[in-house]
């Protein structure tokens, strides 16, 4: 690498790096991880990092392969499985993980897991009693 190529490379790294983008996306992912049970939307998430919501959508999808909404739903479903295993009722679980509607929770849970929340809970309960 010539002297000039090295200087251009240094300039690109210092002035055009993706560090700020990556930092923003990681910050939003962490925010979702810690606040999945609250009412989150794209406008609010973009506001927390002072980034355009359309730019946030593109960046989040680029780095995580999902939109922030898809990631939030996956996080809520993951957390709901834990609550259901701990014998929390389906209705309590629905609201504990941030869903506003029992119907949307049940249909999303079934589409992601192949089972309704109550079927999942019964299966987990029967597994735990058979191993005891």
Phi, psi and omega in degrees: 000131181285169179303316182290320178298321179295317179296318178298318178299318178296318178298317179300316181295320184278330186251338185234025182285161179268010184304317181293319178297311181299317178300318179296314182294317178296320178299319179290320177299314179297322178297316177298316180303323184268347184228026183301336185273002179256172180280099181251140174218168185299320179300314181295314181298319180293324178296323182297334180245010178051053182226146177300139182296329179288322177292319177301315178304312181297314182295314182299316179296321180296315186274331183244351178078004180223158171282162177304323179295315178298318179297317179299315179298315178300319179297316180296320179295317178302313180291325180294326177301319179297314180298318180294322177297329180274014176068024172288144181295158180299317180296314178298318179299314180308308184281332180294330181263002172104003176283148181262345185223131179296323179297315180291323177299310183298316181290321177293319179300313181295320181293329181274328186248344183086359180225153173287161179303319181291323176297316179301315182296317179297318179296317178296321180294316181292327176295317182290326179284330179285337179271350182278000000 
